[in-house]
Amino acid sequence: MFKGKKLKKWMIPFRFNWFIKSLQPDYILVHGFGFVHYLIFLKMILPKSKILLQSNGFAPKPKGIKKYIYKVSDYFIDGYLFTGIENAKPWYENKILTKNKIFSVMEGSTHFKFSGNAKRKPNSFLWVGRLDANKDPLTILKAFERFLDIEENAILTMIFHENHLLSPVQDFILNSEKLKKAVIVKGYVEHHLLEEIYNENEFFILGSHYEGSGYALVEAMACGCIPIVTSIPSFQFMTNDGACAFLFTPNREDELFRQLKRTRDNDLLVLQKKVLEQFKNKLSFEAIANDIKFIFKKIENESISIKRE
Protein backbone atom coordinates (compact mmCIF):
# COMPACT_ATOMS: atom_id res chain seq x y z
CA MET A 1 0.00 0.00 0.00
CA PHE A 2 1.30 3.47 -0.90
CA LYS A 3 -0.52 6.57 0.41
CA GLY A 4 -3.79 4.68 0.73
CA LYS A 5 -3.69 3.22 -2.80
CA LYS A 6 -3.28 -0.45 -3.48
CA LEU A 7 -0.30 -0.91 -5.74
CA LYS A 8 -0.93 -3.29 -8.62
CA LYS A 9 1.80 -5.82 -9.33
CA TRP A 10 2.71 -4.33 -12.70
CA MET A 11 3.11 -0.85 -11.20
CA ILE A 12 6.56 0.31 -10.02
CA PRO A 13 6.67 2.59 -6.95
CA PHE A 14 9.07 5.13 -8.46
CA ARG A 15 8.32 7.85 -5.90
CA PHE A 16 8.92 5.40 -3.08
CA ASN A 17 12.16 4.23 -4.67
CA TRP A 18 13.38 7.82 -4.99
CA PHE A 19 12.51 8.40 -1.35
CA ILE A 20 14.67 5.42 -0.40
CA LYS A 21 17.44 6.81 -2.60
CA SER A 22 17.26 10.12 -0.73
CA LEU A 23 18.20 8.25 2.46
CA GLN A 24 21.35 6.86 0.81
CA PRO A 25 21.17 3.54 2.64
CA ASP A 26 24.13 1.18 2.75
CA TYR A 27 21.86 -1.79 3.37
CA ILE A 28 18.26 -2.54 2.38
CA LEU A 29 16.29 -5.46 3.87
CA VAL A 30 13.12 -6.41 1.98
CA HIS A 31 10.52 -8.79 3.40
CA GLY A 32 8.56 -11.10 1.12
CA PHE A 33 9.03 -12.43 -2.40
CA GLY A 34 5.79 -11.05 -3.83
CA PHE A 35 7.15 -7.93 -5.55
CA VAL A 36 10.67 -8.97 -6.43
CA HIS A 37 10.67 -7.04 -9.72
CA TYR A 38 10.55 -3.74 -7.78
CA LEU A 39 14.10 -4.42 -6.64
CA ILE A 40 15.45 -4.30 -10.19
CA PHE A 41 14.62 -0.61 -10.40
CA LEU A 42 15.68 0.03 -6.83
CA LYS A 43 19.11 -1.46 -7.48
CA MET A 44 19.46 0.57 -10.67
CA ILE A 45 19.18 3.84 -8.77
CA LEU A 46 21.13 2.55 -5.75
CA PRO A 47 23.88 0.38 -7.27
CA LYS A 48 26.13 0.62 -4.21
CA SER A 49 23.46 -0.38 -1.70
CA LYS A 50 23.35 -4.02 -0.68
CA ILE A 51 19.89 -5.58 -0.94
CA LEU A 52 18.77 -8.65 1.02
CA LEU A 53 15.42 -10.29 0.30
CA GLN A 54 13.88 -12.31 3.14
CA SER A 55 11.43 -15.11 2.56
CA ASN A 56 8.34 -14.78 4.75
CA GLY A 57 6.83 -18.19 5.33
CA PHE A 58 6.89 -21.06 2.84
CA ALA A 59 7.87 -19.89 -0.66
CA PRO A 60 7.27 -22.48 -3.41
CA LYS A 61 9.35 -22.03 -6.56
CA PRO A 62 7.59 -19.93 -9.24
CA LYS A 63 6.44 -21.22 -12.61
CA GLY A 64 5.95 -19.75 -16.07
CA ILE A 65 6.78 -16.10 -16.61
CA LYS A 66 7.25 -15.55 -12.87
CA LYS A 67 10.20 -17.91 -12.95
CA TYR A 68 11.99 -15.73 -15.52
CA ILE A 69 11.19 -12.54 -13.58
CA TYR A 70 12.91 -14.03 -10.54
CA LYS A 71 15.88 -15.19 -12.63
CA VAL A 72 16.34 -11.65 -13.99
CA SER A 73 15.88 -10.15 -10.52
CA ASP A 74 18.63 -12.41 -9.20
CA TYR A 75 21.22 -10.26 -11.00
CA PHE A 76 20.11 -7.24 -8.96
CA ILE A 77 19.68 -8.81 -5.52
CA ASP A 78 22.72 -9.37 -3.31
CA GLY A 79 21.37 -12.08 -1.03
CA TYR A 80 18.39 -14.08 0.18
CA LEU A 81 17.36 -15.09 3.68
CA PHE A 82 15.54 -18.37 4.34
CA THR A 83 14.90 -20.23 7.59
CA GLY A 84 17.40 -22.90 6.58
CA ILE A 85 19.20 -22.93 3.23
CA GLU A 86 17.51 -26.20 2.29
CA ASN A 87 14.15 -24.38 2.25
CA ALA A 88 15.51 -22.66 -0.86
CA LYS A 89 16.54 -25.93 -2.53
CA PRO A 90 13.80 -25.88 -5.23
CA TRP A 91 14.91 -22.33 -6.09
CA TYR A 92 18.62 -22.92 -6.52
CA GLU A 93 18.32 -26.42 -8.00
CA ASN A 94 16.15 -24.93 -10.76
CA LYS A 95 18.70 -22.13 -11.24
CA ILE A 96 16.19 -19.45 -10.28
CA LEU A 97 18.34 -18.08 -7.46
CA THR A 98 22.12 -18.21 -7.10
CA LYS A 99 22.92 -20.69 -4.33
CA ASN A 100 25.88 -18.81 -2.85
CA LYS A 101 23.61 -15.80 -2.30
CA ILE A 102 21.35 -17.78 0.07
CA PHE A 103 21.77 -17.56 3.84
CA SER A 104 20.07 -19.14 6.86
CA VAL A 105 18.32 -16.70 9.19
CA MET A 106 15.24 -17.19 11.34
CA GLU A 107 12.20 -15.34 9.95
CA GLY A 108 11.05 -13.82 13.25
CA SER A 109 11.08 -14.27 17.01
CA THR A 110 8.95 -13.86 20.12
CA HIS A 111 8.81 -11.92 23.37
CA PHE A 112 7.73 -15.04 25.26
CA LYS A 113 10.12 -16.00 28.06
CA PHE A 114 11.19 -19.02 30.07
CA SER A 115 9.74 -18.80 33.60
CA GLY A 116 11.44 -21.81 35.14
CA ASN A 117 10.15 -25.31 35.79
CA ALA A 118 8.12 -24.82 38.96
CA LYS A 119 4.81 -25.13 37.07
CA ARG A 120 6.01 -27.56 34.41
CA LYS A 121 4.13 -30.85 34.45
CA PRO A 122 6.02 -34.14 33.94
CA ASN A 123 5.22 -36.16 30.81
CA SER A 124 3.31 -33.22 29.33
CA PHE A 125 3.20 -32.80 25.57
CA LEU A 126 1.84 -29.74 23.78
CA TRP A 127 0.56 -29.34 20.22
CA VAL A 128 0.05 -25.79 18.92
CA GLY A 129 -0.86 -25.64 15.24
CA ARG A 130 -3.61 -25.98 12.67
CA LEU A 131 -5.45 -29.26 12.38
CA ASP A 132 -4.68 -29.85 8.72
CA ALA A 133 -2.93 -32.38 6.50
CA ASN A 134 0.35 -30.48 6.56
CA LYS A 135 0.56 -30.46 10.37
CA ASP A 136 -0.53 -34.12 10.31
CA PRO A 137 -2.19 -34.56 13.72
CA LEU A 138 -3.24 -38.16 13.02
CA THR A 139 0.35 -39.39 12.77
CA ILE A 140 1.02 -37.72 16.12
CA LEU A 141 -2.01 -39.37 17.73
CA LYS A 142 -1.17 -42.83 16.36
CA ALA A 143 2.36 -42.71 17.76
CA PHE A 144 1.20 -41.16 21.04
CA GLU A 145 -1.36 -43.93 21.51
CA ARG A 146 1.46 -46.49 21.29
CA PHE A 147 3.60 -44.42 23.65
CA LEU A 148 0.85 -44.58 26.29
CA ASP A 149 1.50 -48.30 26.61
CA ILE A 150 4.85 -47.54 28.22
CA GLU A 151 4.13 -44.06 29.67
CA GLU A 152 0.53 -44.24 30.82
CA ASN A 153 0.69 -40.88 32.65
CA ALA A 154 1.62 -38.90 29.52
CA ILE A 155 -0.77 -36.07 28.58
CA LEU A 156 -1.12 -34.41 25.18
CA THR A 157 -2.81 -31.00 24.97
CA MET A 158 -3.91 -29.85 21.52
CA ILE A 159 -4.35 -26.13 20.79
CA PHE A 160 -5.39 -24.95 17.33
CA HIS A 161 -7.12 -22.06 15.57
CA GLU A 162 -8.02 -23.86 12.31
CA ASN A 163 -9.80 -27.20 12.53
CA HIS A 164 -10.08 -28.75 9.07
CA LEU A 165 -9.34 -32.22 10.48
CA LEU A 166 -11.23 -31.79 13.74
CA SER A 167 -13.78 -34.53 13.00
CA PRO A 168 -11.20 -37.23 12.08
CA VAL A 169 -9.11 -36.22 15.10
CA GLN A 170 -12.05 -36.41 17.48
CA ASP A 171 -13.19 -39.73 16.00
CA PHE A 172 -9.71 -41.21 16.37
CA ILE A 173 -9.52 -40.11 20.01
CA LEU A 174 -13.02 -41.34 20.86
CA ASN A 175 -12.22 -44.77 19.40
CA SER A 176 -9.26 -45.19 21.77
CA GLU A 177 -9.76 -45.68 25.51
CA LYS A 178 -6.14 -44.65 26.09
CA LEU A 179 -6.37 -41.42 24.08
CA LYS A 180 -9.70 -40.42 25.63
CA LYS A 181 -7.95 -40.27 29.01
CA ALA A 182 -4.69 -38.76 27.78
CA VAL A 183 -5.58 -36.13 25.14
CA ILE A 184 -7.01 -32.72 25.94
CA VAL A 185 -8.53 -31.12 22.83
CA LYS A 186 -8.42 -27.51 23.94
CA GLY A 187 -9.02 -25.73 20.61
CA TYR A 188 -8.53 -21.99 20.28
CA VAL A 189 -6.59 -20.08 22.95
CA GLU A 190 -5.87 -16.34 22.95
CA HIS A 191 -2.28 -15.83 21.89
CA HIS A 192 -1.20 -13.93 25.01
CA LEU A 193 -2.25 -16.92 27.14
CA LEU A 194 0.07 -19.32 25.32
CA GLU A 195 3.20 -18.17 27.13
CA GLU A 196 1.98 -19.61 30.42
CA ILE A 197 0.84 -22.83 28.72
CA TYR A 198 4.22 -23.34 27.07
CA ASN A 199 5.85 -22.91 30.47
CA GLU A 200 3.61 -25.65 31.90
CA ASN A 201 4.62 -28.33 29.36
CA GLU A 202 7.81 -30.35 28.99
CA PHE A 203 7.58 -31.09 25.27
CA PHE A 204 6.34 -29.41 22.11
CA ILE A 205 5.22 -31.79 19.37
CA LEU A 206 4.32 -31.16 15.72
CA GLY A 207 4.16 -33.26 12.54
CA SER A 208 4.59 -30.65 9.78
CA HIS A 209 5.45 -31.84 6.28
CA TYR A 210 6.78 -28.37 5.37
CA GLU A 211 7.11 -24.95 7.01
CA GLY A 212 8.66 -21.67 6.00
CA SER A 213 9.84 -21.26 9.58
CA GLY A 214 7.77 -22.13 12.66
CA TYR A 215 6.50 -19.46 15.05
CA ALA A 216 4.84 -21.91 17.43
CA LEU A 217 8.13 -23.81 17.68
CA VAL A 218 10.15 -20.67 18.39
CA GLU A 219 7.65 -19.67 21.09
CA ALA A 220 7.85 -23.12 22.65
CA MET A 221 11.66 -23.08 22.64
CA ALA A 222 11.74 -19.59 24.19
CA CYS A 223 9.72 -21.03 27.07
CA GLY A 224 11.93 -24.11 27.51
CA CYS A 225 9.79 -26.77 25.81
CA ILE A 226 11.83 -29.59 24.29
CA PRO A 227 10.85 -30.05 20.61
CA ILE A 228 9.65 -33.32 19.12
CA VAL A 229 9.22 -32.19 15.54
CA THR A 230 9.71 -33.29 11.96
CA SER A 231 13.10 -33.26 10.27
CA ILE A 232 12.27 -30.57 7.72
CA PRO A 233 14.68 -27.77 6.69
CA SER A 234 13.30 -25.00 8.89
CA PHE A 235 13.03 -27.22 11.98
CA GLN A 236 16.52 -28.62 11.38
CA PHE A 237 17.89 -25.09 11.33
CA MET A 238 15.86 -23.98 14.34
CA THR A 239 16.97 -26.96 16.48
CA ASN A 240 20.63 -26.95 15.36
CA ASP A 241 20.16 -30.12 13.30
CA GLY A 242 18.36 -31.80 16.17
CA ALA A 243 21.05 -31.13 18.80
CA CYS A 244 18.32 -29.86 21.14
CA ALA A 245 15.34 -31.81 19.83
CA PHE A 246 13.92 -35.19 18.87
CA LEU A 247 13.47 -35.19 15.08
CA PHE A 248 11.48 -37.62 12.95
CA THR A 249 10.56 -37.95 9.28
CA PRO A 250 7.12 -36.57 8.37
CA ASN A 251 4.32 -39.14 8.29
CA ARG A 252 6.53 -41.79 9.93
CA GLU A 253 4.63 -43.07 12.93
CA ASP A 254 7.33 -45.62 13.85
CA GLU A 255 10.07 -42.97 13.90
CA LEU A 256 7.99 -40.69 16.08
CA PHE A 257 7.23 -43.56 18.45
CA ARG A 258 10.96 -44.26 18.80
CA GLN A 259 11.63 -40.60 19.54
CA LEU A 260 8.87 -40.52 22.13
CA LYS A 261 10.50 -43.49 23.85
CA ARG A 262 13.84 -41.65 23.82
CA THR A 263 12.33 -38.86 25.92
CA ARG A 264 12.36 -41.33 28.85
CA ASP A 265 16.12 -41.98 28.59
CA ASN A 266 17.52 -38.44 28.32
CA ASP A 267 18.46 -35.86 30.92
CA LEU A 268 15.68 -33.40 30.19
CA LEU A 269 17.23 -30.53 32.14
CA VAL A 270 20.42 -30.78 30.07
CA LEU A 271 18.36 -30.90 26.88
CA GLN A 272 16.24 -27.98 28.00
CA LYS A 273 19.40 -25.94 28.62
CA LYS A 274 20.45 -26.63 25.01
CA VAL A 275 16.99 -25.51 23.81
CA LEU A 276 17.26 -22.20 25.67
CA GLU A 277 20.82 -21.62 24.43
CA GLN A 278 19.74 -22.30 20.85
CA PHE A 279 16.90 -19.82 21.19
CA LYS A 280 19.24 -17.15 22.58
CA ASN A 281 21.99 -17.75 20.00
CA LYS A 282 19.93 -18.20 16.80
CA LEU A 283 16.23 -17.48 17.31
CA SER A 284 15.98 -14.39 19.53
CA PHE A 285 15.48 -10.90 18.10
CA GLU A 286 19.06 -9.99 19.01
CA ALA A 287 20.48 -13.12 17.38
CA ILE A 288 18.49 -12.54 14.17
CA ALA A 289 19.64 -8.90 14.00
CA ASN A 290 23.27 -9.94 14.52
CA ASP A 291 23.01 -12.62 11.81
CA ILE A 292 21.55 -10.16 9.30
CA LYS A 293 24.20 -7.57 10.13
CA PHE A 294 26.93 -10.19 9.66
CA ILE A 295 25.51 -11.21 6.27
CA PHE A 296 25.39 -7.60 5.04
CA LYS A 297 29.02 -7.12 6.12
CA LYS A 298 30.05 -10.37 4.43
CA ILE A 299 28.41 -9.35 1.14
CA GLU A 300 29.98 -5.90 1.35
CA ASN A 301 33.46 -7.30 2.01
CA GLU A 302 33.16 -9.81 -0.82
CA SER A 303 32.09 -7.01 -3.16
CA ILE A 304 35.13 -4.95 -2.16
CA SER A 305 37.44 -7.94 -2.69
CA ILE A 306 36.05 -8.53 -6.19
CA LYS A 307 36.58 -4.89 -7.14
CA ARG A 308 40.19 -4.99 -5.94
CA GLU A 309 40.87 -8.08 -8.04
LUMTIZA-968742 format. One record per residue (C-alpha): x, y, z. Coordinates in steps of 0.02 Angstrom, whole numbers, padded with zeros to 5 digits, always signed. Example, Ala and Ser with C-alpha at 12.3 -4.5 7.8 and 13.67 -1.06 7.14 Angstrom:
+00615-00225+00390+00684-00053+00357
This chain:
+00000+00000+00000+00065+00173-00045-00026+00329+00020-00189+00234+00036-00184+00161-00140-00164-00022-00174-00015-00046-00287-00046-00165-00431+00090-00291-00467+00135-00216-00635+00155-00042-00560+00328+00015-00501+00333+00129-00347+00453+00257-00423+00416+00392-00295+00446+00270-00154+00608+00211-00234+00669+00391-00250+00625+00420-00067+00734+00271-00020+00872+00340-00130+00863+00506-00037+00910+00412+00123+01067+00343+00040+01058+00177+00132+01207+00059+00138+01093-00089+00169+00913-00127+00119+00815-00273+00193+00656-00320+00099+00526-00440+00170+00428-00555+00056+00452-00622-00120+00290-00553-00191+00357-00396-00277+00534-00448-00321+00534-00352-00486+00527-00187-00389+00705-00221-00332+00773-00215-00510+00731-00031-00520+00784+00002-00341+00955-00073-00374+00973+00029-00534+00959+00192-00439+01056+00128-00288+01194+00019-00363+01307+00031-00210+01173-00019-00085+01167-00201-00034+00994-00279-00047+00939-00432+00051+00771-00514+00015+00694-00615+00157+00571-00756+00128+00417-00739+00238+00341-00909+00266+00345-01053+00142+00393-00995-00033+00364-01124-00170+00467-01101-00328+00379-00997-00462+00322-01061-00631+00297-00988-00804+00339-00805-00831+00362-00778-00644+00510-00896-00648+00599-00786-00776+00560-00627-00679+00646-00701-00527+00794-00759-00631+00817-00583-00699+00794-00508-00526+00932-00620-00460+01061-00513-00550+01006-00362-00448+00984-00441-00276+01136-00469-00166+01068-00604-00052+00919-00704+00009+00868-00755+00184+00777-00918+00217+00745-01011+00379+00870-01145+00329+00960-01146+00162+00875-01310+00115+00708-01219+00112+00775-01133-00043+00827-01296-00127+00690-01294-00262+00745-01116-00305+00931-01146-00326+00916-01321-00400+00808-01247-00538+00935-01106-00562+00809-00972-00514+00917-00904-00373+01106-00911-00355+01146-01035-00216+01294-00940-00142+01180-00790-00115+01067-00889+00004+01088-00878+00192+01004-00957+00343+00916-00835+00460+00762-00860+00567+00610-00767+00497+00553-00691+00663+00554-00714+00850+00447-00693+01006+00441-00596+01169+00386-00752+01263+00506-00800+01403+00560-00951+01504+00487-00940+01680+00572-01090+01757+00507-01265+01789+00406-01241+01948+00241-01257+01853+00301-01378+01721+00206-01543+01723+00301-01707+01697+00261-01808+01541+00165-01661+01467+00160-01640+01278+00092-01487+01189+00028-01467+01011+00003-01290+00946-00043-01282+00762-00180-01299+00633-00273-01463+00619-00234-01492+00436-00147-01619+00325+00017-01524+00328+00028-01523+00519-00026-01706+00515-00110-01728+00686-00162-01908+00651+00017-01969+00638+00051-01886+00806-00101-01969+00886-00058-02142+00818+00118-02135+00888+00060-02058+01052-00068-02197+01075+00073-02325+01065+00180-02221+01183+00043-02229+01314+00075-02415+01330+00243-02377+01411+00207-02203+01483+00027-02212+01541+00035-02044+01632+00081-01945+01476-00038-01804+01429-00056-01721+01259-00140-01550+01249-00195-01492+01076-00217-01306+01039-00270-01247+00866-00356-01103+00778-00401-01193+00616-00490-01360+00627-00504-01437+00453-00467-01611+00524-00561-01590+00687-00689-01727+00650-00560-01861+00604-00455-01811+00755-00603-01821+00874-00660-01987+00800-00486-02060+00818-00476-02005+01001-00651-02067+01043-00611-02239+00970-00463-02260+01088-00488-02284+01275-00307-02233+01305-00319-02071+01204-00485-02021+01282-00397-02014+01451-00235-01938+01389-00279-01806+01257-00351-01636+01297-00427-01556+01141-00421-01375+01197-00451-01287+01031-00427-01099+01014-00330-01004+01147-00294-00817+01147-00114-00791+01094-00060-00696+01250-00113-00846+01357+00003-00966+01266+00160-00909+01357+00099-00981+01521+00042-01141+01436+00211-01167+01354+00293-01145+01524+00181-01283+01595+00231-01416+01468+00390-01518+01449+00379-01554+01264+00317-01470+01105+00261-01590+00968+00216-01558+00786+00208-01663+00627+00229-01532+00489+00273-01592+00314+00339-01418+00269+00355-01247+00350+00433-01083+00300+00492-01063+00479+00389-01106+00633+00325-00973+00752+00242-01096+00871+00406-01190+00884+00508-01034+00919+00382-00983+01055+00393-01156+01132+00583-01154+01132+00587-00980+01209+00486-01052+01353+00596-01205+01375+00490-01338+01291+00591-01480+01215+00543-01503+01031+00482-01666+00956+00461-01609+00777+00486-01665+00598+00655-01663+00514+00614-01529+00386+00734-01388+00335+00665-01250+00445+00652-01361+00599+00826-01431+00569+00894-01254+00567+00793-01199+00717+00849-01348+00824+01031-01347+00768+01008-01506+00665+00918-01590+00809+01052-01556+00940+00916-01493+01057+00767-01591+00991+00696-01759+00943+00673-01759+00754+00574-01881+00648+00528-01897+00464+00356-01828+00418+00216-01957+00415+00327-02089+00497+00232-02154+00647+00367-02281+00692+00503-02148+00695+00399-02034+00804+00362-02178+00923+00548-02213+00940+00582-02030+00977+00443-02026+01106+00525-02174+01192+00692-02083+01191+00617-01943+01296+00618-02066+01442+00806-02099+01430+00876-01922+01416+00923-01793+01546+00784-01670+01509+00861-01526+01607+01021-01539+01503+00918-01545+01344+00812-01399+01400+00970-01297+01431+01022-01331+01251+00850-01275+01190+00863-01110+01283+01041-01081+01221+00987-01115+01042+00845-00991+01060+00962-00857+01129+01099-00888+01000+00997-00910+00840+00812-00874+00866+00799-00720+00977+00774-00545+00905+00953-00499+00950+01024-00656+00869+00925-00627+00709+00982-00445+00700+01164-00497+00726+01151-00631+00591+01077-00508+00465+01210-00378+00506+01346-00510+00483+01276-00560+00313+01269-00380+00252+01451-00356+00306+01502-00518+00222+01420-00467+00057+01499-00295+00068+01673-00365+00101+01658-00491-00041+01605-00351-00158+01757-00247-00108+01872-00397-00135+01802-00426-00310+01829-00244-00357+02010-00249-00297+02044-00404-00402
